[in-house]
Amino acid sequence: MRIRVINPNTTASMTTTIGEAASRIASPGTEIVATTPKSGPVSIESHFDEAISAVGVLEEVMAGEREGVDAYIIACFGDPGLLAARELTRAPVIGIAEAAFHMASLISTRFSIVTTLGRTGIIAEHLLDQYGFRHHCRRVRAAEIPVLDLEHDGEAALNRITAECRRARDEDGIGAIVLGCGGMADLTAEISDAVGLPVVEGVTAAVKLSEALVGLGLGTSKFGDLAFPRPKAFTGRFEHLSHMTPSE
């Protein structure tokens, strides 16, 4: 089984962190291929960043289709381009926020999210509504650290995230914590030990869900709105997508 883990930002060191975390949790025989777009934002912290990064995500899925990838993971907590990516393939495509919400709801009736910035916390709230998990989530908390601090000042970032997780444990009446950033993929065990609660992180959750879907022989439906896009002409910088016919 080959799973393509797409880091939608262009920071190579974060892609490495995400890929290593995914590989550690993957089953024997599962190959993890961690990739990042050639162009896009170095971090994703706004709706604008997400919109720009989505194009790179789709190009990575198209590349994976040429390579025979079995499943895709979008390793950003905003799940940028998720439904569009599903249109391009029969393989499962999983966003890490959606994966984390599902896993947390299976082990606790209530969870809180701890993310990087307050504004990205609002984006997480939108996803809770979209995916139907609002009633499971007690609170979305922000450690108020830029995403790239996870790479450049890791110890300080970990301390702030852990402190916010402790406040969630003590104040929110929850049974589990969801980490709200793909760059936190390697922090799960350490934070769980520190706070004494199950901690769910979306990259690793998505790996196990991908393996399960592929093992069950379940792929993205090509009926309804997730059918392959209709071929058409594109202009300007997107001309290379003209009359694209995804693999049938």
C-alpha positions in Angstrom: 0.0 0.0 0.0 1.3 3.4 -0.9 0.0 6.5 0.9 0.9 10.0 -0.4 1.0 12.4 2.5 0.8 16.0 1.1 2.0 18.8 3.3 0.2 21.8 1.6 2.8 24.3 2.7 6.2 24.6 1.1 8.4 24.2 4.3 10.5 21.1 3.6 11.5 20.5 7.2 7.8 20.3 8.2 7.2 17.9 5.4 10.0 15.7 6.8 8.5 15.9 10.3 5.1 14.9 9.0 6.5 12.1 6.9 8.5 10.6 9.8 5.5 10.7 12.1 3.3 9.0 9.4 6.0 6.3 8.8 6.3 5.5 12.5 2.6 4.7 12.8 2.1 3.0 9.4 1.7 -0.8 9.2 4.5 -3.0 7.8 4.1 -3.0 4.1 2.7 0.5 3.9 4.9 3.0 2.1 4.6 6.6 3.1 5.5 9.2 0.5 5.6 12.7 2.0 5.4 15.5 -0.6 5.0 19.2 -0.7 3.9 21.5 -3.6 6.5 23.3 -5.7 4.8 26.6 -5.1 2.7 28.1 -2.3 2.8 29.6 1.2 5.5 28.6 3.6 2.8 28.2 6.3 -1.0 28.1 6.2 -2.6 30.5 8.7 -5.6 32.1 6.9 -8.3 31.4 4.3 -6.1 33.1 1.7 -3.2 30.8 2.4 -5.6 27.8 2.2 -7.0 28.9 -1.2 -3.5 29.4 -2.7 -2.3 26.0 -1.2 -5.2 24.1 -2.6 -3.9 24.3 -6.1 -0.6 22.7 -5.1 -2.6 20.0 -3.3 -4.5 19.1 -6.4 -1.3 19.0 -8.5 0.2 16.6 -6.0 -2.9 14.4 -6.3 -2.6 14.4 -10.1 1.1 13.4 -9.7 0.1 10.6 -7.4 -2.5 9.3 -9.9 0.3 8.9 -12.4 2.3 6.9 -9.8 -0.5 4.5 -8.7 -1.0 5.9 -5.2 -3.5 4.0 -3.1 -4.6 6.8 -0.7 -3.9 10.5 -0.1 -3.7 12.5 3.1 -3.9 16.3 3.2 -1.7 17.2 6.1 -3.0 20.6 7.0 -5.7 21.1 9.7 -7.8 23.3 7.4 -8.1 20.4 5.0 -7.5 22.7 2.0 -8.8 21.4 -1.3 -10.2 18.3 0.2 -13.4 17.8 -1.9 -11.7 19.0 -5.1 -9.0 16.4 -4.4 -11.6 13.7 -4.0 -13.0 14.6 -7.4 -9.6 13.7 -9.0 -9.3 10.1 -7.8 -11.0 6.9 -6.9 -8.5 6.5 -4.0 -9.5 7.6 -0.5 -8.5 11.2 0.3 -8.5 12.2 4.0 -8.0 15.5 5.6 -6.3 15.5 9.0 -8.9 17.6 10.7 -11.7 15.3 9.6 -9.6 12.2 10.6 -8.8 13.6 14.1 -12.5 14.5 14.8 -13.6 11.0 13.9 -10.9 9.4 16.1 -11.5 11.6 19.1 -15.3 11.0 19.0 -14.6 7.2 19.2 -12.7 7.5 22.4 -14.5 10.3 24.2 -17.9 12.0 24.2 -16.2 15.5 24.4 -12.9 16.8 23.2 -11.2 20.2 22.8 -8.9 21.3 20.0 -5.6 23.0 20.7 -4.3 24.8 17.6 -1.7 27.5 16.8 -3.4 30.8 16.2 -6.8 32.2 17.2 -7.7 32.9 13.6 -7.0 29.3 12.6 -9.1 28.2 15.5 -12.1 29.9 13.8 -11.4 27.9 10.7 -11.4 24.8 12.8 -14.8 25.8 14.1 -16.1 26.1 10.6 -14.9 22.5 9.9 -16.6 21.2 13.1 -19.9 22.5 11.7 -19.2 21.2 8.2 -18.3 17.7 9.4 -21.0 17.5 12.0 -18.8 17.4 15.1 -19.8 20.6 16.8 -21.6 18.9 19.6 -18.5 16.8 20.4 -16.1 19.7 20.7 -16.2 21.7 23.9 -13.7 24.4 23.0 -11.2 25.4 20.4 -8.1 26.8 22.0 -5.1 28.6 20.6 -1.5 28.5 21.9 -1.0 31.8 19.9 2.2 30.6 18.2 2.9 31.0 14.4 3.0 27.7 12.6 6.7 28.0 11.7 7.6 28.3 15.4 7.0 24.6 15.6 10.1 24.3 13.3 12.2 27.2 14.5 11.6 27.3 18.3 10.3 23.8 18.9 10.9 23.6 22.7 9.1 26.9 23.4 6.3 26.0 21.1 5.8 22.6 22.8 5.7 24.2 26.2 3.0 26.6 25.2 0.9 23.9 23.5 1.3 21.6 26.5 0.2 24.4 28.9 -2.9 25.1 26.8 -3.7 21.4 26.8 -3.5 21.3 30.6 -5.9 24.2 30.7 -8.2 22.3 28.4 -8.1 19.3 30.6 -8.8 21.3 33.8 -11.4 23.7 32.5 -13.3 22.1 29.6 -14.8 18.9 31.0 -13.3 16.8 28.2 -12.0 13.3 27.7 -9.5 13.9 24.8 -7.6 16.6 23.1 -7.2 17.1 19.3 -4.0 18.8 18.1 -4.9 21.3 15.4 -1.9 21.5 13.1 0.0 19.1 10.9 3.2 20.4 12.2 2.4 18.9 15.6 2.5 15.4 14.2 5.5 14.3 16.3 4.2 15.7 19.6 1.3 13.4 20.5 3.0 11.0 22.9 4.9 13.7 24.8 1.8 15.9 25.3 -0.4 12.9 26.3 2.1 11.9 28.9 2.2 15.4 30.3 -1.5 16.0 30.5 -2.8 12.5 31.2 -5.4 12.5 28.5 -5.6 10.8 25.1 -4.2 13.1 22.5 -5.3 12.7 18.9 -3.2 14.1 16.0 -4.6 14.1 12.5 -1.7 12.9 10.4 -1.3 9.7 12.3 -5.1 9.3 12.6 -5.4 9.7 8.8 -2.7 7.1 8.1 -4.7 4.4 10.1 -8.0 5.5 8.5 -6.4 5.3 5.0 -5.1 1.8 5.7 -8.5 0.7 6.9 -10.3 2.1 3.8 -7.9 0.6 1.4 -8.0 -2.7 3.2 -11.8 -2.7 3.0 -11.6 -2.0 -0.7 -13.4 1.4 -0.2 -12.6 4.3 -2.4 -14.0 7.7 -3.3 -17.4 7.4 -4.9 -17.6 8.6 -8.5 -21.4 9.2 -8.3 -22.8 12.6 -7.6 -20.7 15.6 -6.7 -17.4 13.7 -6.4 -17.5 12.4 -9.9 -14.5 13.3 -12.0 -14.5 16.9 -13.2 -15.8 17.5 -16.7 -12.9 18.3 -19.1 -12.9 21.9 -20.2 -10.5 24.6 -21.3 -8.5 26.6 -18.7 -6.6 29.8 -19.5 -3.5 31.6 -18.4 -1.4 30.0 -15.7 -3.9 27.0 -15.5 -3.8 26.2 -19.2 -2.0 23.0 -18.5 -5.2 21.7 -16.8 -7.2 22.1 -20.0 -9.2 19.0 -21.0 -7.7 17.1 -18.2 -9.2 13.6 -18.0 -8.5 11.9 -14.6 -7.9 8.2 -14.6 -11.0 6.1 -15.1 
